[in-house]
Each structure stands twice: as structure tokens, then as C-alpha cells.
Amino acid sequence: MLGIIRSFRDIASSNEGGFSVVAQGVSEALWATGGGILVAVIAVAVYNYFQTRGNRVTVEVKLVLDEFLELLNAVTSGQIATGNGNGGSMASVEAPAPMTPVNPAPAEG
């Protein structure tokens, strides 16, 4: 912006136009434009990074919430035993029976 203002000021002070009069001001304007584009590209890259990261966190929170609601639904519908016998309210899944070998190895002796 200041480069363009300088160009107009140079035209007014010299009472003539042309490339030689406005070159310095246009050069300053182009440098300012290049700097602005560089800052904009960096800002868009940082914005996209945080946008992607935020979306990923949102999906993970949604998945955890869905799992919690499924567990809560299973507990309230009686599909999962609740409590540990002393009034606790933690959900627990019954442990499977211990496995016994089908063909026990003969005792050495």
C-alpha cells in the first residue's frame, strides 16, 4: 500500500509519468504483496493442521461416547451383571470358567 502511495507521490513531484518514476514505489508494493502472501500461506497451513486435529479429536470423543452409551444401555437392560455383591455399582462381566485340559499329560514317575 505504501509503495503505491509513494509511486503517486513521485509522479506528482516530478510532473511526469513513466516506469523510471514509479519503479521504486511499485517495487515496494510488490515486496509487501509477497510478504502478505507468505503470511497467508503459513496461516492457512496452521489453520488446516488444527482443523484436522480438532476433527480427529471430535471423532475419537464421539466413538468413546458411543461405546459408553452402549455399555450403559446394556447395563440398564440387564444384559450385564452389575455390582460386586456389596452394593457397588460398577459394571462387571462374569469371568469364564477356568479351562481344563482335554488330555492331561501322564505323570512322570
C-alpha positions, -999 to +999 in steps of 0.1 A: +000+000+000+028+024+009+046+016-023+016+026-044+013+058-024+050+065-029+046+060-067+017+085-069+038+110-048+067+106-071+045+112-102+031+143-085+065+157-075+081+151-109+051+162-130+057+133-154+049+096-155+067+066-168+084+035-154+115+053-141+094+075-119+072+047-104+096+018-103+108+022-067+072+025-054+060-005-074+089-025-062+080-017-025+044-027-032+054-060-048+076-068-018+047-060+006+024-082-015+048-111-015+052-109+023+014-108+027+010-139+005+037-157+025+020-149+058-014-160+043+000-194+032+015-201+066-018-191+083-038-214+061-014-243+067-016-238+105-054-235+103-057-267+083-034-285+108-055-275+138-088-281+119-077-317+111-065-323+146-098-310+160-118-332+137-098-362+147-103-355+185-141-349+178-144-383+161-125-401+190-147-384+216-178-395+197-166-431+195-159-432+232-193-417+240-210-442+217-192-471+235-202-457+269-238-453+258-239-489+245-224-501+278-250-480+298-278-494+276-266-530+282-264-524+320-299-509+322-314-536+300-299-563+323-275-578+298-245-572+320-245-581+357-239-550+379-224-547+414-199-569+432-223-581+459-216-554+484-238-527+468-212-514+443-224-500+411-195-508+388-205-529+357-187-562+356-188-590+331-188-625+345-155-643+342-155-675+321-150-708+338-114-720+340-104-743+312-093-779+320-071-798+296-088-824+275-060-850+276-039-844+307-002-853+304+007-886+321+025-881+354+062-889+353+074-911+379 
